[in-house]
Amino acid sequence: MSCRHINGDQRGIALLGAMVIVLVLSVLAATLLNLSGQEALSASAAGHMAVAQQLADASVELVAGWFHDPQPTSAVPAIVSLRAKRNHDADGASSFFDATGRSQFVGSPDQPDFRLQAEDDSDNRLLNDPENGLFRAMGQLGLVEELKVYAPTDPGLLCTIDTTITTKTDPSLRQSVRMQLGAPGSTFTESRGPGRSALGFVPSWR
């Protein structure tokens, strides 16, 4: 029967090897955990962005609906005034356009024809009041910060609708959308910039 003696140096090398293996496994586990956390954060951020985009798109579509179907906002003086036809066409009939085809909306993004801002208490009630606000349907997910209507970029179009919303996600996100409404037979083109999306909608009013 033979005995094999392991000296201190061998035991030290074995212990060091075991520690290295444990350290490598720990680093791998931490890396995997970190990657998993990053994927979860990315997925969460993507979900929040999707909510912000959908709310912004819904807000401009709702405003476009005010022109298409006046009845739901017929008792809101501000919207009735926005929708009032102030021009006359070549036949003398009331119209959003004058005899040359120029829209009654002539404002700019900085000085729009129509503006509502949530920082103003009365505007905020009109925009976001949970019972009577114009955008109450989206109130559980976000709020409309600002609504502007101003001149279109191209002759023959009716107007530009510009909305900015904030979500109730954590963290809250802010998103703006700009949409142009056009006259019958018009084509729609719109550029898209950072933090701003664009939609096209061609209604049939004069």
Backbone as JSON, one array per atom type, in Angstrom:
{
  "sequence": "MSCRHINGDQRGIALLGAMVIVLVLSVLAATLLNLSGQEALSASAAGHMAVAQQLADASVELVAGWFHDPQPTSAVPAIVSLRAKRNHDADGASSFFDATGRSQFVGSPDQPDFRLQAEDDSDNRLLNDPENGLFRAMGQLGLVEELKVYAPTDPGLLCTIDTTITTKTDPSLRQSVRMQLGAPGSTFTESRGPGRSALGFVPSWR",
  "N": [[0.85, -1.18, 0.0], [0.6, 2.17, -0.88], [1.31, 5.53, -0.04], [0.41, 8.86, -0.88], [1.68, 11.99, -0.67], [0.59, 15.32, -0.44], [1.99, 18.33, -0.89], [2.25, 21.66, 0.63], [2.43, 23.59, -1.39], [1.13, 22.41, -3.59], [-1.43, 22.11, -2.59], [-2.08, 24.79, -2.31], [-2.06, 25.65, -4.99], [-4.18, 24.19, -6.03], [-6.29, 25.23, -4.52], [-6.21, 27.88, -5.36], [-6.85, 27.52, -8.08], [-9.48, 26.59, -7.85], [-10.67, 28.86, -6.79], [-10.35, 30.63, -8.89], [-11.99, 29.44, -10.79], [-14.48, 29.67, -9.5], [-14.62, 32.46, -9.43], [-14.71, 33.07, -12.19], [-17.12, 31.83, -12.89], [-18.83, 33.39, -11.34], [-18.52, 35.9, -12.51], [-19.55, 35.34, -15.07], [-22.19, 34.7, -14.39], [-23.02, 37.17, -13.33], [-22.77, 38.74, -15.6], [-24.66, 37.56, -17.33], [-26.95, 38.06, -15.82], [-26.93, 40.83, -15.85], [-27.23, 41.33, -18.59], [-29.74, 40.23, -18.93], [-31.2, 41.98, -17.34], [-30.8, 44.35, -18.77], [-32.1, 43.71, -21.15], [-34.68, 43.49, -20.2], [-35.11, 46.12, -19.37], [-34.87, 47.4, -21.83], [-37.03, 46.3, -23.2], [-39.1, 47.28, -21.62], [-38.77, 50.04, -22.0], [-39.27, 50.19, -24.73], [-41.93, 49.44, -24.75], [-43.07, 51.61, -23.36], [-42.49, 53.67, -25.14], [-44.04, 52.87, -27.29], [-46.6, 53.2, -26.22], [-46.6, 55.99, -25.88], [-46.39, 56.83, -28.56], [-48.74, 55.79, -29.68], [-50.69, 57.18, -28.22], [-50.13, 59.82, -28.99], [-50.62, 59.68, -31.76], [-53.33, 59.02, -31.65], [-54.37, 61.34, -30.55], [-54.11, 63.37, -32.55], [-55.69, 62.26, -34.51], [-58.14, 62.33, -33.3], [-58.61, 65.09, -33.18], [-58.74, 65.63, -35.93], [-61.11, 64.31, -36.38], [-62.93, 66.1, -35.32], [-63.4, 67.91, -37.34], [-64.41, 66.25, -39.26], [-66.68, 65.07, -38.12], [-68.77, 67.02, -36.64], [-70.63, 66.86, -34.55], [-70.07, 65.61, -31.87], [-68.6, 67.63, -30.57], [-70.14, 69.86, -30.66], [-71.16, 71.43, -28.66], [-69.07, 72.71, -27.54], [-67.68, 75.71, -27.26], [-65.08, 76.67, -28.04], [-64.17, 74.82, -29.91], [-66.19, 74.87, -31.77], [-65.78, 77.44, -32.75], [-63.23, 77.09, -33.85], [-63.86, 75.44, -35.96], [-65.48, 76.93, -37.56], [-66.49, 78.17, -40.71], [-64.92, 80.65, -42.43], [-64.56, 81.81, -44.85], [-65.48, 82.31, -48.35], [-66.33, 80.45, -51.2], [-65.81, 80.36, -54.82], [-68.44, 80.32, -55.68], [-69.77, 81.63, -53.75], [-70.48, 80.27, -51.49], [-70.2, 79.27, -48.01], [-66.98, 78.49, -46.77], [-63.89, 76.78, -45.93], [-61.91, 77.7, -47.46], [-60.75, 80.38, -49.54], [-61.74, 82.12, -52.58], [-59.56, 81.71, -54.18], [-58.56, 79.35, -53.35], [-57.08, 79.36, -51.05], [-56.36, 78.5, -47.71], [-58.2, 79.25, -44.67], [-56.69, 79.05, -42.43], [-53.85, 80.47, -41.3], [-51.75, 80.73, -39.58], [-48.64, 80.1, -37.71], [-46.27, 77.65, -36.39], [-45.26, 78.88, -34.07], [-47.0, 80.97, -33.69], [-49.87, 80.05, -33.71], [-53.13, 79.55, -35.28], [-54.94, 78.52, -33.56], [-54.79, 77.47, -30.21], [-54.34, 75.36, -27.42], [-53.22, 74.92, -24.13], [-51.96, 72.86, -21.6], [-50.77, 73.96, -19.38], [-52.2, 76.15, -18.76], [-54.88, 76.62, -16.65], [-57.67, 76.64, -17.32], [-57.57, 75.78, -19.98], [-56.43, 73.29, -19.54], [-58.46, 71.94, -18.19], [-60.34, 71.83, -20.24], [-58.97, 70.24, -22.04], [-58.13, 67.89, -20.57], [-59.83, 67.14, -18.48], [-61.19, 64.61, -16.43], [-63.9, 63.94, -16.64], [-65.21, 65.63, -18.51], [-63.36, 66.46, -20.36], [-61.82, 67.06, -23.58], [-60.08, 65.07, -24.37], [-60.55, 62.97, -22.66], [-60.87, 60.23, -22.98], [-58.39, 59.07, -23.21], [-57.26, 59.46, -20.81], [-56.38, 57.73, -18.74], [-53.98, 56.79, -19.56], [-52.39, 58.9, -20.44], [-51.77, 62.47, -20.92], [-52.81, 65.4, -22.71], [-50.6, 67.84, -23.54], [-50.35, 70.05, -25.19], [-52.13, 71.59, -27.85], [-52.2, 72.56, -31.17], [-53.31, 74.41, -34.01], [-52.6, 75.33, -37.24], [-51.39, 77.03, -40.23], [-51.2, 75.09, -43.29], [-48.36, 73.44, -44.85], [-48.28, 73.34, -47.58], [-49.86, 74.85, -50.43], [-53.41, 74.61, -50.88], [-53.93, 72.65, -49.03], [-55.69, 72.11, -45.92], [-55.06, 72.58, -43.08], [-52.59, 72.4, -40.42], [-52.35, 70.1, -37.86], [-51.15, 69.92, -34.64], [-49.99, 68.18, -31.98], [-48.99, 67.59, -28.57], [-48.18, 65.16, -26.24], [-48.04, 63.69, -22.92], [-47.08, 60.75, -21.26], [-48.42, 58.56, -18.69], [-46.68, 56.75, -17.78], [-43.86, 55.22, -16.07], [-40.61, 55.89, -16.42], [-42.19, 59.07, -17.24], [-43.07, 59.88, -20.6], [-42.65, 62.11, -23.37], [-44.28, 63.06, -26.3], [-44.65, 64.23, -29.63], [-46.84, 64.93, -32.34], [-47.49, 65.69, -35.73], [-49.91, 66.52, -38.08], [-51.3, 66.93, -41.31], [-54.2, 68.27, -42.79], [-56.08, 67.88, -45.74], [-57.62, 69.21, -48.75], [-60.21, 67.88, -50.95], [-58.9, 65.54, -53.24], [-56.29, 66.26, -52.83], [-52.8, 65.59, -52.3], [-50.71, 64.2, -49.76], [-47.85, 65.12, -48.02], [-45.25, 64.82, -45.66], [-42.67, 65.67, -43.46], [-40.57, 63.88, -41.15], [-39.29, 64.29, -37.97], [-36.84, 64.19, -35.21], [-38.26, 62.74, -32.35], [-40.77, 63.29, -33.24], [-43.58, 62.33, -34.98], [-45.33, 61.62, -38.06], [-48.47, 61.84, -39.69], [-50.8, 61.17, -42.3], [-53.79, 62.51, -43.63], [-56.56, 62.77, -45.6], [-59.29, 64.53, -45.8], [-62.72, 65.23, -46.83], [-63.75, 67.98, -47.21], [-64.97, 71.3, -47.88]],
  "CA": [[0.0, 0.0, 0.0], [1.45, 3.35, -0.97], [0.68, 6.8, 0.35], [0.86, 9.99, -1.68], [1.61, 13.21, 0.15], [0.41, 16.57, -1.18], [2.63, 19.38, -0.11], [1.5, 22.91, 0.76], [2.36, 24.31, -2.66], [0.1, 21.79, -4.42], [-2.74, 22.47, -2.04], [-2.31, 26.21, -2.63], [-2.39, 25.77, -6.41], [-5.53, 23.64, -6.19], [-7.23, 26.2, -3.95], [-6.23, 29.03, -6.25], [-7.6, 27.12, -9.27], [-10.89, 26.56, -7.49], [-11.12, 30.24, -6.61], [-10.46, 31.21, -10.22], [-13.2, 28.87, -11.41], [-15.63, 30.33, -8.86], [-14.65, 33.85, -9.88], [-15.16, 33.09, -13.58], [-18.55, 31.53, -12.89], [-19.53, 34.54, -10.77], [-18.53, 36.94, -13.54], [-20.49, 34.91, -16.1], [-23.54, 34.84, -13.85], [-23.33, 38.59, -13.24], [-22.94, 39.23, -16.97], [-25.95, 37.09, -17.81], [-27.98, 38.78, -15.08], [-26.93, 42.21, -16.34], [-27.83, 41.31, -19.92], [-31.17, 40.0, -18.76], [-31.77, 43.23, -16.85], [-30.81, 45.31, -19.86], [-33.17, 43.33, -22.08], [-35.95, 43.85, -19.57], [-35.24, 47.58, -19.44], [-35.11, 47.76, -23.23], [-38.41, 45.92, -23.51], [-39.97, 48.21, -20.91], [-38.67, 51.33, -22.68], [-39.96, 50.06, -26.01], [-43.36, 49.46, -24.45], [-43.45, 52.98, -23.02], [-42.45, 54.45, -26.38], [-45.21, 52.49, -28.08], [-47.75, 53.86, -25.61], [-46.5, 57.42, -26.21], [-46.67, 57.03, -29.98], [-50.15, 55.52, -29.93], [-51.46, 58.29, -27.67], [-49.93, 61.0, -29.84], [-51.36, 59.45, -33.0], [-54.76, 59.08, -31.35], [-54.76, 62.72, -30.26], [-54.33, 64.13, -33.79], [-56.82, 61.67, -35.21], [-59.34, 62.83, -32.64], [-58.82, 66.47, -33.65], [-59.23, 65.53, -37.32], [-62.5, 63.9, -36.29], [-63.79, 67.25, -35.04], [-63.78, 68.48, -38.62], [-65.17, 65.26, -40.02], [-67.97, 64.85, -37.47], [-68.87, 68.12, -35.67], [-71.65, 66.66, -33.53], [-69.6, 65.4, -30.5], [-68.05, 68.85, -29.97], [-71.02, 70.98, -31.06], [-71.46, 72.25, -27.48], [-67.8, 73.26, -27.03], [-67.51, 76.95, -28.02], [-63.74, 76.82, -28.63], [-64.06, 73.95, -31.08], [-67.13, 75.41, -32.76], [-65.1, 78.58, -33.36], [-62.16, 76.54, -34.69], [-64.44, 74.78, -37.12], [-66.33, 77.85, -38.32], [-66.0, 78.52, -42.05], [-64.84, 82.11, -42.46], [-64.36, 82.26, -46.22], [-66.49, 81.94, -49.33], [-65.73, 79.96, -52.44], [-66.15, 81.11, -56.05], [-69.89, 80.36, -55.82], [-70.33, 82.4, -52.65], [-70.84, 79.4, -50.37], [-69.26, 79.27, -46.9], [-65.9, 77.53, -47.04], [-62.62, 76.97, -45.25], [-60.99, 78.23, -48.46], [-61.26, 81.53, -50.3], [-61.99, 81.84, -54.01], [-58.31, 81.29, -54.82], [-58.16, 78.07, -52.8], [-56.21, 79.55, -49.88], [-57.01, 78.11, -46.45], [-58.4, 80.29, -43.67], [-55.67, 78.89, -41.4], [-52.66, 81.16, -41.82], [-50.79, 80.86, -38.49], [-47.38, 79.38, -37.73], [-46.11, 76.86, -35.15], [-45.05, 79.76, -32.93], [-48.2, 81.81, -33.55], [-50.92, 79.29, -34.39], [-54.49, 80.09, -35.32], [-55.68, 77.97, -32.42], [-53.87, 76.8, -29.29], [-54.73, 75.01, -26.06], [-52.04, 74.47, -23.39], [-52.33, 72.31, -20.3], [-50.24, 74.79, -18.31], [-53.29, 77.07, -18.42], [-55.86, 75.81, -15.92], [-58.92, 76.49, -18.06], [-57.25, 74.93, -21.13], [-56.2, 71.93, -19.07], [-59.77, 71.34, -17.94], [-60.95, 71.54, -21.54], [-58.23, 69.15, -22.67], [-57.87, 66.65, -19.83], [-60.75, 66.85, -17.37], [-61.57, 63.2, -16.54], [-65.32, 63.75, -16.94], [-65.69, 66.39, -19.66], [-62.26, 66.89, -21.22], [-61.87, 66.61, -24.98], [-59.26, 63.88, -24.52], [-60.75, 62.15, -21.46], [-60.81, 58.8, -23.3], [-57.02, 58.6, -23.07], [-56.78, 60.0, -19.55], [-55.71, 56.76, -17.87], [-52.64, 56.5, -20.09], [-51.59, 60.1, -20.65], [-52.42, 63.77, -20.97], [-52.42, 66.27, -23.81], [-49.93, 69.05, -23.04], [-50.58, 71.19, -26.07], [-52.78, 71.38, -29.14], [-52.11, 73.74, -32.03], [-53.77, 74.3, -35.39], [-52.05, 76.47, -37.97], [-51.42, 76.91, -41.69], [-50.53, 73.94, -43.89], [-47.09, 73.78, -45.49], [-48.47, 73.41, -49.03], [-51.13, 75.44, -50.87], [-54.47, 73.66, -51.19], [-54.26, 71.87, -47.84], [-56.54, 72.87, -44.99], [-54.37, 73.05, -41.88], [-51.7, 71.49, -39.71], [-52.72, 69.8, -36.47], [-49.9, 69.65, -33.93], [-50.29, 67.86, -30.59], [-47.93, 67.06, -27.72], [-48.76, 64.42, -25.11], [-47.14, 63.04, -21.97], [-47.66, 59.51, -20.77], [-48.43, 58.33, -17.25], [-45.76, 55.66, -17.5], [-42.73, 55.56, -15.21], [-40.72, 57.35, -16.42], [-43.12, 59.68, -18.18], [-42.5, 60.21, -21.9], [-43.3, 63.21, -24.08], [-44.27, 62.78, -27.74], [-45.4, 65.18, -30.45], [-47.24, 64.47, -33.68], [-48.02, 66.75, -36.6], [-50.67, 65.96, -39.2], [-51.91, 67.94, -42.17], [-55.47, 67.93, -43.41], [-56.11, 68.44, -47.09], [-58.86, 69.32, -49.5], [-60.43, 66.73, -51.83], [-57.98, 65.37, -54.37], [-54.94, 66.65, -52.48], [-51.87, 64.58, -51.82], [-50.15, 64.58, -48.47], [-46.46, 64.8, -47.75], [-44.86, 65.39, -44.37], [-41.36, 65.21, -42.98], [-40.56, 63.36, -39.79], [-38.07, 64.69, -37.27], [-36.61, 63.52, -33.93], [-39.31, 62.9, -31.37], [-42.01, 63.74, -33.87], [-44.01, 61.46, -36.07], [-46.24, 62.3, -38.98], [-49.56, 61.05, -40.25], [-51.5, 61.85, -43.39], [-55.22, 62.29, -43.65], [-57.15, 63.65, -46.6], [-60.74, 64.54, -45.65], [-63.45, 65.72, -48.0], [-64.57, 69.15, -46.93], [-64.6, 72.58, -48.47]],
  "C": [[0.89, 1.23, 0.0], [0.65, 4.59, -0.6], [1.27, 7.92, -0.48], [0.65, 11.27, -0.88], [1.51, 14.42, -0.75], [0.99, 17.7, -0.36], [1.8, 20.66, -0.12], [1.37, 23.65, -0.55], [1.26, 23.74, -3.55], [-1.3, 22.14, -3.93], [-3.08, 23.92, -2.36], [-2.71, 26.42, -4.08], [-3.81, 25.29, -6.67], [-6.58, 24.62, -5.67], [-7.35, 27.43, -4.85], [-7.03, 28.72, -7.53], [-9.09, 27.11, -9.01], [-11.46, 27.97, -7.36], [-11.29, 30.93, -7.98], [-11.72, 30.73, -10.93], [-14.45, 29.53, -10.83], [-15.77, 31.77, -9.33], [-15.18, 33.97, -11.31], [-16.65, 32.83, -13.65], [-19.37, 32.7, -12.34], [-19.65, 35.67, -11.79], [-19.53, 36.61, -14.64], [-21.93, 35.09, -15.63], [-23.96, 36.3, -13.78], [-23.57, 39.18, -14.62], [-24.3, 38.84, -17.53], [-27.1, 37.84, -17.14], [-28.09, 40.22, -15.58], [-27.57, 42.3, -17.72], [-29.33, 41.12, -19.85], [-31.87, 41.27, -18.28], [-31.86, 44.28, -17.94], [-31.9, 45.01, -20.87], [-34.53, 43.7, -21.52], [-36.19, 45.35, -19.63], [-35.55, 48.03, -20.86], [-36.55, 47.45, -23.63], [-39.4, 46.88, -22.86], [-39.97, 49.58, -21.6], [-39.4, 51.3, -24.01], [-41.47, 50.09, -25.82], [-43.86, 50.86, -24.13], [-43.47, 53.87, -24.26], [-43.66, 54.15, -27.26], [-46.47, 53.16, -27.54], [-47.77, 55.34, -25.99], [-46.88, 57.68, -27.66], [-48.16, 56.83, -30.28], [-51.04, 56.64, -29.39], [-51.34, 59.54, -28.54], [-50.71, 60.86, -31.15], [-52.87, 59.58, -32.77], [-55.23, 60.52, -31.15], [-54.99, 63.52, -31.55], [-55.49, 63.56, -34.6], [-58.14, 62.15, -34.61], [-59.65, 64.26, -33.09], [-59.32, 66.48, -35.09], [-60.7, 65.15, -37.33], [-63.45, 65.05, -35.98], [-64.25, 67.92, -36.33], [-64.7, 67.53, -39.4], [-66.57, 65.07, -39.46], [-68.14, 65.9, -36.36], [-69.74, 67.81, -34.45], [-71.08, 66.47, -32.11], [-69.06, 66.64, -29.81], [-68.9, 70.08, -30.29], [-71.36, 71.9, -29.89], [-70.2, 72.85, -26.86], [-67.46, 74.51, -27.83], [-66.15, 77.08, -28.71], [-63.6, 76.01, -29.9], [-65.02, 74.39, -32.17], [-66.49, 76.58, -33.49], [-63.98, 78.12, -34.29], [-62.7, 76.04, -36.02], [-65.28, 75.7, -38.01], [-65.69, 78.21, -39.66], [-66.07, 80.04, -42.21], [-64.67, 82.68, -43.87], [-65.54, 81.88, -47.11], [-65.79, 81.5, -50.61], [-66.2, 80.78, -53.64], [-67.65, 81.24, -56.26], [-70.56, 81.12, -54.69], [-70.72, 81.56, -51.45], [-69.77, 79.47, -49.27], [-68.23, 78.17, -47.1], [-64.71, 77.81, -46.13], [-61.61, 77.66, -46.17], [-61.6, 79.44, -49.14], [-61.37, 81.16, -51.78], [-60.74, 81.39, -54.74], [-57.82, 79.94, -54.31], [-57.25, 78.17, -51.6], [-56.98, 79.27, -48.6], [-57.18, 79.3, -45.52], [-57.38, 80.19, -42.54], [-54.34, 79.41, -41.93], [-51.55, 81.29, -40.77], [-49.53, 80.02, -38.69], [-47.27, 78.53, -36.47], [-45.93, 77.73, -33.92], [-46.25, 80.66, -32.65], [-49.36, 81.13, -34.29], [-52.26, 80.01, -34.41], [-55.28, 79.68, -34.09], [-54.69, 77.23, -31.53], [-54.55, 76.55, -27.95], [-53.5, 74.45, -25.37], [-52.44, 74.03, -21.99], [-51.79, 73.14, -19.14], [-51.23, 75.88, -17.9], [-54.43, 76.24, -17.82], [-57.14, 75.59, -16.71], [-58.71, 75.61, -19.3], [-57.08, 73.48, -20.69], [-57.51, 71.22, -18.77], [-60.44, 70.95, -19.25], [-60.27, 70.35, -22.21], [-58.36, 67.84, -21.91], [-58.79, 66.35, -18.67], [-61.27, 65.41, -17.51], [-63.04, 62.95, -16.87], [-65.74, 64.42, -18.24], [-64.59, 66.81, -20.64], [-62.36, 66.32, -22.63], [-61.11, 65.3, -25.19], [-59.39, 62.94, -23.32], [-60.62, 60.65, -21.74], [-59.41, 58.23, -23.12], [-56.41, 58.97, -21.72], [-56.06, 59.02, -18.65], [-54.28, 56.47, -18.31], [-51.77, 57.73, -20.26], [-52.43, 61.35, -20.73], [-51.95, 64.54, -22.2], [-51.84, 67.55, -23.22], [-50.29, 70.26, -23.88], [-51.25, 70.74, -27.36], [-52.69, 72.68, -29.93], [-52.68, 73.41, -33.41], [-53.27, 75.54, -36.12], [-52.0, 76.15, -39.46], [-50.73, 75.64, -42.17], [-49.23, 74.39, -44.56], [-47.25, 73.97, -47.0], [-49.81, 74.03, -49.37], [-52.15, 74.35, -51.2], [-54.82, 72.75, -50.03], [-55.0, 72.75, -46.85], [-55.75, 73.45, -43.82], [-53.38, 72.0, -41.39], [-52.21, 71.33, -38.29], [-51.46, 69.32, -35.77], [-50.24, 69.38, -32.46], [-49.05, 67.33, -29.87], [-48.58, 66.4, -26.52], [-47.65, 63.99, -24.16], [-47.84, 61.8, -21.44], [-47.64, 59.47, -19.24], [-47.59, 57.11, -16.89], [-44.66, 56.15, -16.56], [-41.45, 55.01, -15.85], [-41.72, 57.85, -17.46], [-42.38, 60.05, -19.47], [-43.33, 61.3, -22.56], [-43.18, 62.94, -25.58], [-45.14, 63.79, -28.48], [-45.7, 64.57, -31.81], [-47.81, 65.65, -34.45], [-48.7, 66.09, -37.79], [-51.27, 67.1, -40.01], [-53.21, 67.4, -42.78], [-55.55, 68.61, -44.76], [-57.5, 68.48, -47.68], [-59.03, 68.11, -50.4], [-59.44, 66.7, -52.98], [-56.56, 65.75, -54.05], [-54.1, 65.44, -52.16], [-51.23, 65.1, -50.57], [-48.68, 64.19, -48.4], [-46.07, 65.48, -46.45], [-43.52, 64.83, -43.95], [-41.47, 64.76, -41.54], [-39.23, 63.71, -39.14], [-37.94, 63.96, -35.95], [-37.74, 63.8, -32.95], [-40.65, 63.31, -31.94], [-42.36, 62.79, -34.99], [-45.0, 62.2, -36.94], [-47.27, 61.33, -39.52], [-50.17, 61.83, -41.4], [-52.98, 61.51, -43.38], [-55.83, 63.26, -44.64], [-58.67, 63.59, -46.49], [-61.41, 65.13, -46.89], [-64.38, 66.87, -47.62], [-64.07, 70.31, -47.75], [-65.16, 73.73, -47.64]]
}
